[in-house]
Amino acid sequence: MRYRRLALGAGLAGAAIIGGVATSAVRGDTAVPTATPPPVSTSTIVRTDLAATILTGGTLGYAPTQPLVNHVAGTYTQLPPVGATIAAGQVLYRVDDQPVVLMNGSIPAWRAFAPGMTAGPDVSELQANLIALGDGRGLLSAPNGHMDAATVGAVDRWQAAEGLPASGTIQLGQVQFLPSTALVGAAEVSLGQSASPGDIPFQVTTTARTVTVPLTPNLPSVSLAERVSIVLPTGAATPGRVTAVEPVPPGAASSSAAPSSSASGQPSSAQASTEAVVTPDDPGATGPSSGVAVEVSLTIVATANVLAVPVSALLALAGGGYGVEVVEPTGNHHLVGVSTGIFAGGLVQITGLGIAPGVRVVVAQ
């Protein structure tokens, strides 16, 4: 078989003395030293998994949560600093120097808690928090949704711990329910400003690091639990997993078109109606900043347990197709025609006669 890489051989004419080594003449003829074959680099055929990928844009930040809506009238007398984290049982802010306390739950506060009120899931949320905070010890063992005497007693304990009058009643707005610990964002009000029901005192998110990736029609399909790579602005990559695929939130659709690279390598953009949420395996590797533009590597096609060599091992054969130059254990070389599969990460999948793990092949220098 003929191929593009040509063997190098050149005669050296004349005699020379270099570094004390000399050629000699015999019977009047100049001895011509044999040319030393040029050194070659080799690599080993490996068995591995390959995946062809595409890079698309995403935004690194914190997972969203429910908005924080004030229900208390008065004057804002304490607001948290941006970047503060507030856990269940801690004060979110103060109105007229009275605390508004965070409790965990998915149902927003919508009514006061008082003895004899109608049972409901919001009462169960309150009871779960009183138990978790220790105020229900000896009174409540599990939420039951009823504002009974045991719950009123636990509320009294909680109020006393907060420095509030132990009334057994919690006014609407005195507690706020969010699903998890809150990370404080930009303030929407100022100290000394009048507080009104319906205000958004400040933005909040969860403390979970995520990357939001708009999924445009030109991108490959994405599935839950799919493994991806997050490329940070520094160029460093960190692994992650798709934890949600959901519609683009209302109001975000107009800005959800993200630049991406098509399979041909040409940049493109299109409107996204869905987005993937990627959770980094190591959140600490992504830093603390929010709203950071990153790239996410999505898989176009993948194959497992295949034989592969560096792309630079391929030789274009004169009759078409590809081959590799195999180095035998004796040191001899011979050419083997191969069929190729996926190209990914500088490697190429190959099959052919005698192609097996551990076989050495020549690669371009």
C-alpha positions in Angstrom: 0.0 0.0 0.0 1.2 3.5 -0.8 0.6 6.4 1.5 1.5 10.1 1.9 4.3 9.9 4.4 7.5 9.4 2.5 10.6 7.6 3.8 13.5 9.9 4.3 16.9 8.7 3.0 19.8 10.9 1.9 23.4 10.1 0.9 26.1 12.2 2.5 28.9 12.9 0.0 32.5 13.5 0.9 34.6 12.8 3.9 34.4 14.8 7.2 36.0 14.8 10.6 33.6 15.9 13.2 34.2 15.6 16.9 37.1 13.2 16.3 35.1 10.7 14.1 36.4 10.4 10.5 35.5 8.6 7.4 38.3 6.9 5.4 39.0 6.3 1.7 39.8 2.9 0.3 41.2 2.3 -3.2 40.6 5.9 -4.1 36.9 5.7 -3.5 35.3 8.0 -0.8 33.4 6.0 1.8 29.8 7.1 2.1 28.3 6.7 5.6 24.9 5.0 5.8 22.2 7.5 6.6 20.6 7.0 10.1 16.9 6.7 9.8 15.1 9.6 11.3 13.7 9.0 14.8 10.0 8.3 15.0 7.4 8.9 17.8 5.0 6.1 18.7 1.8 5.7 20.6 -0.1 2.7 21.9 -3.6 1.7 20.8 -5.9 2.0 23.7 -9.4 0.8 24.6 -11.5 3.8 25.8 -14.8 5.7 25.6 -15.1 8.5 23.1 -17.6 11.3 22.8 -17.9 14.0 20.2 -19.1 17.3 21.8 -20.2 20.8 21.0 -19.7 23.9 23.1 -22.6 26.2 23.9 -23.1 29.2 26.1 -24.5 29.2 29.6 -24.7 31.4 32.7 -23.1 30.4 36.0 -24.7 31.6 39.2 -27.1 30.4 41.9 -30.3 28.4 41.6 -33.4 30.6 41.9 -35.9 30.4 44.7 -39.3 32.0 45.4 -39.3 35.8 45.7 -39.3 37.4 49.2 -42.5 39.4 49.5 -43.0 41.7 52.5 -46.4 41.6 54.4 -45.6 44.0 57.2 -46.3 47.8 57.3 -43.9 50.2 59.0 -40.4 51.3 58.4 -37.4 49.2 57.3 -34.9 49.3 60.2 -32.5 46.5 59.3 -31.5 44.9 56.0 -28.9 42.2 55.4 -25.7 42.8 53.4 -25.5 41.5 49.8 -24.0 38.1 49.9 -25.2 37.1 53.4 -26.7 33.7 53.8 -29.7 33.3 56.0 -30.9 30.0 57.4 -34.1 28.9 58.9 -34.7 30.5 62.3 -32.5 33.6 61.4 -33.7 37.1 60.9 -34.2 38.2 57.3 -34.8 41.9 58.0 -36.6 44.1 60.5 -39.6 46.4 60.3 -40.1 48.9 63.1 -37.3 46.9 64.8 -39.5 43.7 64.8 -37.8 40.7 63.2 -39.1 39.0 60.1 -37.8 35.4 60.5 -37.0 32.8 57.8 -38.5 29.4 58.0 -38.2 26.6 55.5 -41.2 25.6 53.3 -42.5 25.8 49.8 -45.9 27.4 50.6 -45.5 31.2 51.0 -46.9 32.9 54.1 -50.5 34.0 53.3 -52.3 34.2 56.7 -51.7 34.7 60.4 -51.2 31.7 62.7 -53.6 31.7 65.7 -55.2 29.2 68.0 -58.3 27.5 66.5 -57.4 28.5 62.9 -58.4 26.1 60.0 -55.9 23.3 59.5 -53.7 23.4 56.5 -50.3 22.6 54.9 -48.9 26.0 56.0 -49.6 25.0 59.7 -47.6 21.8 58.9 -44.7 23.9 57.6 -44.7 26.0 60.8 -44.8 22.9 63.0 -41.9 21.3 61.0 -39.8 24.4 61.6 -40.7 24.6 65.3 -39.6 21.0 65.7 -36.3 21.5 63.7 -35.5 24.6 65.8 -36.1 22.8 69.0 -39.1 24.8 70.1 -41.4 21.8 69.8 -39.4 19.5 72.1 -41.7 17.6 74.3 -44.7 19.1 72.6 -44.6 18.2 69.0 -43.3 14.9 67.5 -44.5 15.4 63.9 -46.5 18.0 61.9 -50.2 17.4 61.9 -51.5 20.6 60.2 -53.6 21.6 63.3 -53.0 24.7 65.3 -53.6 22.8 68.6 -52.5 23.6 72.1 -49.1 21.9 71.7 -48.4 24.0 68.6 -49.4 27.2 70.4 -47.0 26.2 73.3 -44.2 25.7 70.8 -45.0 29.1 69.2 -44.8 30.7 72.7 -41.3 29.2 73.1 -40.2 30.4 69.7 -41.4 34.0 70.4 -39.7 34.1 73.8 -36.4 33.0 72.1 -36.9 35.8 69.5 -37.5 38.4 72.3 -41.1 38.8 71.2 -44.2 38.7 73.5 -45.3 35.1 73.9 -48.8 35.4 72.5 -49.2 32.0 70.7 -50.2 34.0 67.6 -47.9 34.9 64.7 -49.0 37.8 62.6 -48.9 37.6 58.8 -45.4 38.6 57.7 -43.7 37.8 61.0 -42.3 34.7 59.4 -41.4 34.1 55.7 -41.2 30.6 54.1 -38.6 29.8 51.5 -37.6 26.3 50.4 -34.0 26.5 51.6 -31.2 28.8 53.0 -31.4 32.2 51.3 -28.5 34.0 49.7 -29.1 37.7 49.8 -28.9 39.6 46.5 -29.4 43.2 45.5 -31.6 45.4 47.8 -34.8 46.8 46.4 -35.5 49.1 49.4 -33.4 51.3 51.7 -33.1 51.7 55.5 -35.7 54.2 56.7 -37.9 53.6 53.7 -41.6 52.9 54.4 -42.4 49.2 54.3 -45.6 48.2 52.5 -47.2 44.8 51.9 -46.2 43.6 48.5 -42.7 45.1 48.6 -39.7 43.0 47.5 -37.1 44.1 50.1 -34.2 42.4 48.3 -33.5 39.6 45.8 -32.8 36.1 47.1 -31.5 32.9 45.6 -30.5 29.5 47.0 -26.9 28.9 47.8 -26.7 26.1 45.2 -24.3 26.8 42.3 -25.8 26.1 38.9 -25.3 26.8 35.2 -28.4 27.7 33.1 -28.0 26.6 29.4 -30.6 27.8 26.8 -31.4 24.8 24.5 -31.8 26.1 21.0 -33.0 23.9 18.1 -29.5 23.7 16.6 -28.2 21.9 19.7 -28.2 18.2 20.4 -30.9 16.8 22.7 -30.1 16.9 26.4 -31.4 14.4 29.0 -31.5 14.4 32.8 -28.4 13.1 34.5 -26.3 13.6 31.3 -22.7 14.3 32.1 -21.2 17.6 30.8 -18.1 19.7 31.2 -18.3 23.4 32.3 -15.6 25.6 30.8 -14.9 28.6 33.0 -13.7 32.0 31.8 -10.2 31.0 32.9 -10.2 28.1 30.5 -10.4 25.6 33.3 -13.0 22.8 32.9 -15.0 21.2 35.7 -17.5 18.4 35.4 -21.2 18.7 36.0 -24.5 16.9 35.5 -27.8 18.0 34.0 -30.3 18.1 36.9 -33.3 19.7 35.2 -34.6 20.4 31.7 -37.5 22.9 31.9 -39.3 25.7 30.0 -37.6 29.1 30.0 -39.1 31.1 32.8 -41.7 33.8 31.7 -39.9 37.1 31.0 -36.6 35.4 30.2 -37.5 34.2 26.7 -36.5 37.4 25.0 -32.9 37.0 26.2 -32.7 33.2 26.1 -30.9 33.0 22.7 -27.4 31.8 23.5 -24.5 31.7 21.1 -23.2 28.2 20.3 -21.0 26.3 17.9 -22.7 24.1 15.4 -21.4 20.6 14.5 -19.6 22.2 11.6 -17.9 24.6 14.0 -19.8 27.7 12.7 -21.3 29.9 15.4 -25.1 30.1 15.4 -27.9 31.3 17.7 -31.6 30.7 17.9 -34.4 31.3 20.3 -34.7 28.8 23.2 -37.9 27.6 24.6 -36.3 25.3 27.1 -33.2 25.4 29.2 -31.0 22.8 31.0 -29.9 23.3 34.6 -26.4 21.9 35.2 -25.1 21.3 38.7 -21.3 21.3 39.1 -19.8 18.2 40.8 -17.5 20.6 42.7 -19.3 23.9 43.3 -16.2 25.4 45.0 -14.3 25.1 41.7 -16.7 27.6 40.0 -16.0 30.5 42.4 -18.6 32.8 44.1 -19.6 35.1 41.3 -23.1 35.2 39.8 -24.1 35.9 36.2 -20.8 34.6 34.8 -20.7 33.6 31.1 -19.4 30.1 30.7 -19.4 27.4 28.0 -20.9 23.9 28.4 -19.8 20.9 26.4 -22.8 18.8 25.2 -22.4 15.4 23.7 -23.3 15.0 20.0 -22.5 11.3 19.7 -20.7 8.9 22.0 -19.4 5.3 21.9 -17.9 3.1 24.6 -15.2 0.5 24.8 -13.6 1.2 21.5 -10.0 1.1 20.2 -8.4 4.5 19.5 -5.2 6.1 18.6 -4.1 9.8 18.3 -5.4 11.4 15.1 -1.8 12.0 14.1 -1.3 8.3 13.6 -3.6 8.2 10.6 -2.1 8.0 7.1 -4.0 8.8 4.0 -3.7 5.9 1.6 -3.2 6.5 -2.1 -6.2 4.3 -3.0 -8.4 6.1 -0.5 -9.1 5.5 3.2 -6.7 5.5 6.1 -4.0 3.3 7.6 -1.6 3.2 10.5 2.0 2.3 10.6 2.3 -0.6 13.1 5.6 -1.2 15.0 6.2 -4.9 15.4 7.9 -6.3 18.6 11.0 -6.9 16.4 11.1 -3.2 15.5 10.0 -3.7 11.9 7.2 -1.5 10.6 4.2 -2.5 8.4 1.2 -0.6 7.2 -2.4 -1.7 8.2 -5.5 -0.3 6.6 -8.1 0.8 9.1 -11.7 1.9 9.3 -12.4 5.0 11.4 -15.2 6.0 13.7 -15.6 8.9 16.1 -13.0 11.6 16.2 -12.9 13.2 19.7 -10.4 14.8 22.0 -7.5 14.3 19.7 -8.3 10.5 19.3 -9.9 8.5 16.6 -11.7 5.2 16.8 -10.2 2.6 14.5 -10.7 -1.1 13.6 -8.6 -3.3 11.3 -6.7 -6.6 11.0 -4.3 -6.9 14.0 -5.5 -3.7 15.6 -5.6 -4.5 19.4 -4.9 -2.8 22.7 -1.2 -2.3 23.4 -0.1 -2.4 19.7 2.4 0.4 19.0 1.8 2.7 16.0 3.9 5.6 14.6 2.5 9.1 15.1 3.5 12.3 13.4 6.1 14.5 15.2 
